[in-house]
């Protein structure tokens, strides 16, 4: 089974991609391709962390955003709110749209870290 260390590694890799390849200039990044890559990497880290807590209840098919929403609505509403933010920022704004605004990326990474920290606490309890 994967552990929280792997989820944290995804976030670390996303930060490295933004820092070394997207290249921040002022309040924006210069390279949309690497912003997309970082967003996808960070979102993957969120999903790894959530899968550790929520388990592999749905093994045969790929889990949908709706599945995560349903599961989190039962477990923790605050983390559900974080997940929705992570989906909007990391997956949609960064991964698909490649939003170059550095503040958007920073907010997405902070939300991802909150989810991973919550997952870590849940696994230690």
N, C-alpha and C positions, 0 to 999 in steps of 0.2 A: 504494500500500500504506500502511496505517496505520502510525504509528510509536509509540514508547514515550511520547512527549509526550502523545499522546491518552489513553493509559492513565493517566498521572499526572494528567491533567486530570479524569478521572472520579473519582479519589480525592479530589482537591481539592474538587470539587463536592459529594461525599458529606460531607466534613468541614464544608463551608459550610452544607449543609442541616441537619446536626445542630446546629451552633453557632447558626445564625440562626433556624431554624424549629422544630426539635424542642424547643429550650430546656431545657437541663440545669438541674435543681434538685436539689441534693444529689448523690446517686449515681444519679439516674434522669432520664430525659427525660420531658417532659410530654405530648408529642403522638406517639402511635403511628403516625399517618399518615406523618409525616416520617421517623420511624425506618425504616419500610418503604421509603420512597423512597430514603433514604440507603443502605440495605442493597442495594437493587437496583442503584443507581448504582455502588457500589463493586464489586459482583460483576461487573457489565458491564466495568469497567476491568480486572479480573483476566482475563476472557475475551479482551479485546482484546490484552492482553500475551501471553497464551498462544498466541493465533492468530498473532502475529508470529513466535514461535519455532517453533511446530509447523506453520505453513503452512496452506494451504487444501487439505489432502489430501482433504477430504470436502465438495465444493462443492454437490452437488445437494440435500442435505437438511440440516436443522438438526443441529448437533453435540450429542450427549448427554453427560451427566456421565460415563457409562461410556466414551465415546470419549476424553475428556480423561484419564480414569484410565488407560486402556490405553496411550495415547501417552506419558504422563508416566512410567509404570512402566518404560518402556524408556529414557527420556532421563535422569531424575533422581528417585530414590526420595524424597529429602528434599523436593523441590518437590512431589511427589505428596502427601506428608503435609501440606504447607502448603495445597495445593489442596483436600484433603478438609476441612481446618479451615475454609477460606474458604467452601466450599460449605455446611457446617453452620452457621457463624456468620452470614455475610452473606446467603446465599440463604434458608436455612430459618428460622433464629432471628430475623433482622432483617426480611427481605423478606416472609416469610409470617406469622410469629408476631408480629412487631412488638415484640419483647422490649425493654422500656424501660430495662433496666439499662445504665448508661453504660459500665461495665467490659467488658461483652460487646461493645458496639459498638467500643470502643477496641481490644480484642484483634483483632476482625475487620479493622479498618483496618490494624493493624500487620502481620497476616498478608498482606493484600493488597499492602502496600508491599514485603514480602519477595519476593513472587512477581514483582512488577513490576521490582524491582531485579535479580533473577536474570535475567529476560527481557532487561533492558537489557544486562547483562554478556554474555549469549549472543549478542546481535545485534552487539556490538562485537568479539567474538572472531573 
